[in-house]
Amino acid sequence: MDDFLRLSATTARFTYGAPRAFAFGDDGRLLWFLRSTGPTDPFDSLWVLDTATGTESRLADPRDLCPEPGELPAAERRLRERIRLVAAGIGSYALSGDGRRAVFALYGRLYEVTADASAPPAPVPAAGPAMDPRPNADGTRTAYVSSDALYVAPGGRVSPDDGARWGVAEFAAAEELDRSRGHWWSPDGVALLAARVTESALPRRYFADPAQPELPAEDFAYPQAGGPNADVQLWVLRPEGQRTRIDWDAEAYPYVSDAGWESPGEILLTVRDRLQQNVLLLSADPATGRTRELSRTTHPQWVDPLVPGTPARLPDGRMLTAVDTAGGAARALAVDGEPLTGDGVQVRRVAGVHEGRLLIEAGLRDPAEQQVLLLDLATGEATALADGPGVHSVSASAGTLLLTSADADGIRRTVRTPGGREFTPGDLSQPLPYRVVPVLERVTEHGVPTALVLPRDHVPGRRLPVLMDSYGGPGFQDVSAEPRRWQARQWWADQGFAVVTVDNRGTPYVSPAFTHAMYRGFSEVTLEDQVAALQALGARHRDLDLGRVGIRGWSYGGYLSAMAVLRRPDVFHAAAAGAAPTDFRHYDTAYTERYLGLPQDHPEVYERDSLLADAPKLTRPLLLVTGLADDNVHPSHTLRLSQALTDAGRPHQLLALPGVTHMTPGGTREKVMALELEFFKRELA
């Protein structure tokens, strides 16, 4: 393995030692976060920064608490996979209502700690291996999940023994709806709102490690497209066993994408219909369980879930919702149905209210960049808080801000207090080895964002084979000014490739109309835009040798890569396809049906987007890669395509990775990259 790949592997792609999981406490006086001790240390500790002095204190070191790391509970291991968490040590924490106390789980054990660095973490007694602890308002009680039951410490089990899973997020919520939790304390710290999940109707997915045949297979419930979903209910649990079910039309709106307490007398929940064309914000009475509709968002294709912070109630009681402007030109905000922003602002996230104005993250210029703005709630006038080149984000509490700015020079974080003081949380991560400034261009009649990275020693006039490296699927933006995502692409370029990345229609942040162009069909739009963008760049940059084009990708990018050589061998000459969902009839409900509809209603859509029938067409070199412990894109997707290719007599390569999940942690990604490099150098020579 060469120096870059070794460095990338040992630093977890340059993330070890970087602070993460920030949360304000004590009205902005405290800033809690997780960070390891350096660029090769995988074990995150819990820290706090005092915004009055700028002093950082380490409150909990996982190696002191558990010198011999244990096994994670299976449910927590799967939850970490859902939220893409690879760090060891303290993976997450939760604050009490006043933000002065935190609780966390460590290898199934629970601990609590205050912001006083002189007081060591205290164990919290648990009924068994525990996960997802949550303290109440004053930190005197902690709710947690053990063996799919909800407990409180001190106390005991608070959920009934009825065969359901209590206090957890089901697969669809955690993987596709951005809800990774399943229990919430009331503001007075007395009652719990808890999810009750029944998965008995769902098929099971099994994993066996062929490298360890003596071990039994693992299994879990999986909501497959067109099949049943988990039955999700919400209940209010009170002391002495009193329980109240929150009542809404769960048959029409089966997905709970958000929930929580607005006050001791009100719960707010956001629910979606199965096709996610209707989203309701409901107010629930915790005493009776009755609900009433506060807002309704509809879309003839799907309601885009990519505006965190909406729908919500503003401090003055008005409702803030996300809407599309006329013609789908921009994702905008509305207050009580009246537009607040227009076509010039692509709203991406609502971070809260700051100094009486709405604090948002949005795009004003190129979709590769992101700005932080303050919006006047009366006029919609926007004032830039951070608008230089790059990607800017923000968190806020009681007038204190945490601003993060990312560009080609790296990632910088600044804490600003109401008194004008500024502090920088320590970043102990490995400095990025490359300063990459990709050539960003919008091409074709659709204005498709593209990026081109050339070798650092490239001499104009020297023809280069092209390596396409794109994701291409909904929900993720590749072409961004965030610098870490260009490090591996610069390494690929330095191996002698012109690296091209394309955000085809269907990807976020250009406009709602651009995103919704993928409706009822992944394959056609994805491949059409990738090919057109490549050809447009080839016409502009004559050093791109379009007679030698390779393509690589993971997950949806793996689907794109396999599809490229199967359906357009005239354009693509070799492909490495990792974790490719080769037949969306076998992918999950919430993601697949949002974009493609139900397979029983639209079988032709699913047939068109499946790659299995294309197997006899393969004429180009194809390397298939799958992790045999991947519970997101199950290895059966890759194995089915390999079987179809074998049945058709089409030669291909298959790399099956025992024990490897969808996230390819522990240096696996870099080892695969080294093998891919050999493949592309051989096939594109």
N, C-alpha and C positions, 0 to 999 in steps of 0.2 A: 504493500500500500504506500502511495507516495505521501509527501509531507502534508499537502493540503488535506487529503482524505483522512490521514491520521489525526490531524489537528481538529478537523470537523467532527470526527468520531469521539475524540476524548473530551471535547467541549460541548457535546450535544448540540452541534451546529451553532456554536458560539452563544449559547444561552446560559450555561452554568456560570454562576456568579453574578448574573444580572438580577436586579430586584424585580419582583413581580407580585401579583395579587395584592395591590394596594387597597387600603380601606381607611377612611378617616374615622376617628373616634373622639369623644369628649369635646363635641362642638368644634372640630377642626384643630384642637390642640395636639392631638396625637395622629401620627400617620403610621399605621401598621403595614408590614410587608414581609414577604418571604425572600430569602437569599442564601445561597451557599457561600462558603468562605473563599472561593476562587474559581478560576476558569476550568479546572479539572475536577472540582468537587461536586458530586451529584446530589449531596444531601442538603436539602434546604432547611435552614433554621428560621425561627420566627423572630422578627426584629420590630422595633418601634422607633420612630423619629419624633422628638419633641419639637414642634414647630415654633415654640417660644425661644428655644436656644439653638436648634439645629443639631442637637446631640442624638446620636444613634446608640441604641442599646440592644444587645442580643438577649432575648428573654427565654428562649428554649432552643437547645442544641439536641437534635435527635440522637447523636452518638452518645451523649451523656445519659439520655433516658433509656435507650435501647442499644447497648454496645454491640449486641448480636441481632441484626435486623431479622424480623420474623416474616411470616407469610401474610400478605394482605388478605382480608376476607374476600371471598370470590365476588360478592356484590360490589365491594369497593374497587376491586381490580377492573370489573367491567365498567363501573362508572368513570373511572379514570380514562378508560379507552373512549368512552362517549365524549368526554370533555377534552380529549387529546392532552392529557397530563402525563408527562414522562418523568418528572423530577422524583427523586427518591427523598427519604426523610419526611418532613412535614409537607404534605401535598396541598392542604387547604386548612382554613381556620374559620371560625365564626365569632363575631363580636356580640357582647351583651348590648342591650338597648342604649346604654349610655356610652358605649364604646371604650370603656375602661378595663374590660376584662375579655379574654379570648379563651376559647376551648378548641381543641383539635384532637384528631385521632392519629395514632402512630402504631401501625402494624396491629390494629385491632384493639389497642388500649387507648383510654381517654385521659386527657390532661387539661387542667385549667391554669391560667397564668394571668397576673395583673401586669400593668405597665410599670410596676416597680421592679427594676432589674435586680434588686437585692433579694427579692423573694423568688425562690426556685419554683418551677412548675409543680403543681400538686396533682397526684393521680385522682381520677374520678372513678369510683366503683361502677362497674358495668356487669350486666347479666351474662355476657359472653363476648366474643369478638365483635367489636362495635365499629360503626361508621357514621358519618354525617352528624356529628354532635352540634347542637344549637342551644346557646344559653338564653334564658329568658331576660326580661328587661333589666333587672338589677343583678343578674348573674348568679342568683342563689340556687337555680335549678337548671339542669341540662337535659334536653331531650336528645335521644339518639336512637339508631336502628341497630338491632342485632337479630340475626336469623329471620329477617323480614317481619319483625315485630317492633313496635314503637314503645320505648321506655322513657322514664324520667328518673334522674338521679338528683337528690335523694328521692326515693319512692320506689317505683317498680314499673311493671308493665301497665300501659294505659290503653293499648289496643286490644280488642277482643281476639280470642283464639278461634277464628272462623275460617281458616284456610286461605285467607287473602294475604297479600303483601301490604304492609302498612308503612307509611312514612317515606316511601321511595318514589322516584320518578320511573315510569315505565320506559321501555326501550325507545318508543317513538318520540316521547317528550324529550328525553335526554339527547338522543342522536339528531333529531330533526326539528324540534320546536324550541330549542334554547331554554328548556326548563330542566334543570338537573337536580332539583330538590323536591321533597314530598311532605315536608312538615314546617309549620310556621307558628311561632308563639304569638299570642295576643299582646298588645302593647302593655297591658297591666300584668303580664306574666302569669296569668291564671289558667287560661285555656289554650289548647292547641288546635290549629287547623291541620288536618292530616288527610293525605291521599290514601284511598283504599283501592288497591289494584288487584283485579282478578284476571289471570292469564290462562285459565283452564281450557279455553276454546282455541288457543293459539297452537300452531304446530311447534315442535321442538327442533332446534338445531344442535347438532352434535359435533364435538371435536375430540379426536383421538390423536395422540402424538405417536406417529409410526416409529420415531426414534426411541420411544420408551414404551414398548408394547406391554410391559407389565402394569402400566397405569390404566385405570378405568377412564372411559371417555367422559368429558364434561358436556353438559347440555344446558340450554336456556330457551325460554319462550321467544319466538320471533314472529312479528306481524308481517306476513308476506303479502305482497300486492294482490288485491282482490279478495283476500281472506279476512278473517275476523281480526279486530283490534282488541287490545286489553280493555276490560270494563273498568273505567276510572270514576270513582266517586270522591267527593270531598265531605269530610265530617268534622264537626267541632267536638272535641273531647274535653270534658271538664272533670274536676276532681269528683270523687265518689262515683265514678262510672257513668255520669250523665253524658249522653251523646245526641247530637243533632245533625241530620244529613242536610247538606246544601242542595237545594232543589232547582234544577234547570232541565231543559229538554236535552238530556244527554244522548238520546237516540239521534236527534238531529244535529247535535253539536258534541261529538264524542271527544274532541281534543281539548285539553286544558293546557294552554300555552303559558299562562301566568296566573298567580294567585297570591294573596297576602292580605294582611289587616290594614285597613285605612285608619281605624280607631277601634276602641274596645267594642263599639256598637255597630261596626260595619266592616265587611269583607269585600274586597274587589277581586273579581276573577275575569280572565279573558278566555273565551271558548271559541272554537272553530268548527265548522262543519267538515265532513270527511274530505271533500274536494277543496276545502280552504278558500272558497269563494265568498264566504260570509264569516265575519269575525265580530263577536259581540263582547262589549265590556259590560259586566253585570255587577250590580250592587247586591250584596246578600246580608240579610239580618242573621247574625249568629245565634240569636235566641230562638228563632222560628225556622230558619233555613230558607225562607222565601227570598226570591230574587226579583229584581226589576232591571230592565235594560236602560243603560246610560248612553251607549253609543253603538252604532252599527256601521261597519265598514264592509263594502261589497266590491267585487270586481268580476267581470264576466269570465276571466281566465283563472287567476288566483290572486289573493291578497298577499302582497309581498311581505314576508316576515322580517325584513332587514331594516326596520327602524326601531331599535331598542328605545325604550322610554315612552312609547305610545302603545295604545291609548292610555291616558292618565288624566287625573283631576288636578287642575291648577290650584294654588293656594286660595284663590278667590272663589273656587267652586266650579269654574267653567271647565269644559271638557276639551282636552287637547288630543287631536287625532292626526294621523298621517293620511294624506290623500294624494292622488295624482292630478297634476294640472291638465288642462284641456289638451287632448291629443297625446297624452302620456309623455310630455316633454320633460317633466321633473317630478321627483318625489317631494311633496311639499307638506306643510303643516297647516292645520285649520283649528280655530278656536270656536267651539259651539257651532261648527259647520261653516264658519266664515274663513276664507283663505287668509293665512298670515304671511306666507311666502309664495313666490312665483317661479317662473321658468328659470330664472338666473341662479337659483339656489337648489342644489341637489342635497336634500337632507339625509344624513346617514345615521345620526344618533342624537337623542335628547339626553343631555347630562344633568339637567336640573334647572333650578332657578338661582341666579347669582346677581346680587345687588338690584333685585326687582326686575331683572330681565331674564329671558330664557337663554340658557347656555346650550349650544348645540355644536355638533361636528357636521360639516357639510363640504361639498365640493363647489367651488366657484369658477374654476378654470378647467384645466385638464383633469380627466377622471383619475389620473395617476396620483394626483395630489389631494390633500384634505386640509381644510382650514377649521379653526375654532372661532365661533361667532357668538356675539350677544345680540338677541333679538328683542326689540321693543314690543311688548305684548299689545300695545294699543295701535301702533302704526306699522309694525313689521320691519322697521328700519334695522339694518344689520350693521353692527360695529365689529370689526375684526379684532380678535384677541391674540391670535397667532395665525399669520397668513403668508409667511415666507414660503419659498420652494420646499416641498417635502410633504410629509404626512404628519399632521398635528392632532393630538387628542387631549382630553381633559377629564379630570374628576374634581369635585368641589364639595365643600362642607363649611357652612357658617362663614363664608367670605374667604376661606382659604382655598387655594387652587393648587392642583398638581398638573402641570403642563408637560406633555411629552412631545418632542419633535424628532423626526427621523428623516434623514436625507443621506446623500452620498458620503457625507463625512461622519456618519454614525448616528447614535441614538442618545439624546440628551433629555434629562428630566429636571424640572425646576419646581420647587414649592414656593408659592407666593402667599404671604400672609396679609391680612387686612392692614397691618401696620407698615407694610412696604418691605418687610424682610424677605430675602430669598435664600433658599438652601437647595443643595443638590444631593439627593440620596446617593450613597456610594454605589458605584457600578464596578464590580470586581471581575467582570467577564473578559474573555479574550478579545483584544482589539481585532476588528475585522481585518483580514489579511489584504483585501482588495478594496480600492476605492473605485467603484463601478459607476459610470455614467452611461447607461444604455441610451441608444438613439431611439427616442420615442416619436412615433408617427401615427397619425390616423389615416387609414387607407380605405379604399373602396367607397361605393356610394353610401354605405352604411356608417362610415366614420369609425371603423373598427380600430380599437387601440392595439398597437404593436410595439415591440421592443426588439432591438438588434444589439447583440454584444459580440464584438470582434476580439480576436487575440490581441493582447497588449503589444505584441511585437509585429502586428500586421503591417505589411507593406502594400500600399494601394497598387492595384493591378494584379495581385496574386489571387488566383481563384481559390475559393474555399468550399469544401462540402458543407452542406447546411444541416444543422440539427434543430428540429422543431422540438420545443420543450414547453408545452402548454397544459393547463388543466382543462379549460374549455367548458366546464359544467356550471350549472346554476349555483349561486351562493358563494362563489369565491372569485376574487379578482387577482389575476397574476401580474398585470402590468401596473405596478405601483412604485412610488418613490421610496418605499421602505427598503433599507439597504441590505438586510440579511438575506432576502430572497434572491439577490443577484450574485452572492458569493459562489455558489456551486455553478451557476451559469458562466461566470467568468472562468472558473476552472475548466469547464467543458470547452469554452472558446480557446483557452490557452493550449488545449490538446490539438488544436488545428481546425476548429469548426467555427462557422458563423452561426451563432445561436439565435434563433428566432422564437419569440413568444407572442402569442396572439390571444386577445380576449374577444372571442367571437360573440355574436348576438346570443343572448341568454345569460351572460355573465352580468354582475351587478355594477351599478354606479355610473353608467353612461346616461340612461334614462329608463323610466318604466317601460316605454314602448320597445326599447332595445332589449331589455330583459325578457319581456313577455313574448318576443318573437320565437322563442323556443317552445311555445305551447303546443301540446299534442304532437311532439316530434323532436327527439333529440338529434338523431343522426343527420338528417338533411341539412339543417341550419348549421350545425357544428362543422361538418365537413366542408360545406360550401364556403363558409367564411374563412376557414383555415386555408383552403386552397387559394381562394381569391386574394387573401392577404399575402400569402407567400409569393404569388405571382406578381402582385403589385410591388412588393419589396424587391423582388428580383429585377424588375424593370428599373427601379430607382438606384439600386446598388449592384453594379455590374460584376462585383467580385463574388457574388453569391452564385455558386454553381448549381443550378437547378437540375442538372443531370445526376447529381449525387445528393439526395435528400433522405436523411434519417429522421425518425420521430420517436420520442420517448415520453412516458407519462405514468402516473400512478393514480389509481382509483378511476374517477371519470377520465382523467388524462390517459390511463391505461386503455380504457374503452375507446377513446379517440385514436390512440396509436394503433391498436389492432384493426379498428375499422378503416384507418387510412390505407394500410397495405392491402386489406381485403377488397376495398371498393374503389380505390384510386391508385392502383399500382403504376399508372402512367406518371404519377406525381411523386409518390413516396416509394423509396427503394429498399428500406429496411426499417423495422420497428421493434422496440422493446416495450412491452405492455405489462405493467405491474398492477396487480389487484384489480383487474378490469371487471366491472359488472357486465358480463357478456349477454345476459338475458334479463331484462328488467321485470319479467314475470316472477323472478325469484328474488327481487329486492324488496325493501320494506314499503309499507303502506303510505306513511305520511309523506315521504319524499317523492316516491314514484307517482302516486295518484295525483299529487299536487300539479304535476306537469303533464302527465300523460292521460289522466282520467282512470277509470276502472278498467281492468283488462277484459272483464266480461262485457262491458259496454263498447269498448274500442279495441277489439282483438287485432285489427289491422295495424293500429299504431304500435302495439307491442311487437308484432311480427316484423314490422318494418325496422324497428330499432334493435332487434335481436341480431347478434352476429353469427349465431350457430348455422343458419342456412347459407352463410357466405363461405363456410369452410372450404368447399371444393374449388373456390375461386383463387385460393392463395397461390401466388407465383413468386412472392418476394420473401426474403429471410424474415422470420418472426421469432423473437425470444419472448416467451411467456414467463412471468414471475408471480408467485403467490406465497403468502405466509400461511402456513397450515393452522395457525391459531387466530386467524383473522375473523372476528365476529361481526365485522361491519360488512365487508364484501367477502362472503364465505368462500373458501377455496374451491368449492364446487363450481363456481362461475368459471374459473380458469380451467378446471379439470374437464368440464363439459365441452368447452371449446377445443381443448386438446384432444378429447375423444372424437369429436366431430372431424377434426383435421386428420386424425389417425384413420378413422373410418373412410375418409375420402382419399387416403393415400398421399396426403400433403405433408412433406417433411417440415419440421419446426423444432424449436428447442424449448424445453420446460425446466424451469428452476423452481423447485418446491422447497420452502424454507421451514423446517420443523421448529415449532415453538415461537414463531414470529407472528406478531399481530399487525394490524393495519398501519400502525405508527412506525414500524421498522426501527425500534429503539436499539440502543446499545451498540452502535456502529454498524448495524446491518445495512442501513441505507448506503453507507460508504463502500462496503464490500460489494454490494450489488452494482454500484456505479463503476467500480473497477472492472467488473465482469462485462458491464454494458460497453465500456470503452473498448475492450478487446473486440467485442462483437461488432461495433460500428466501424472501427478501424479496418477490420477484416472485410466487412460487407460493402463499405463505401470506398474502398481503396481504388 
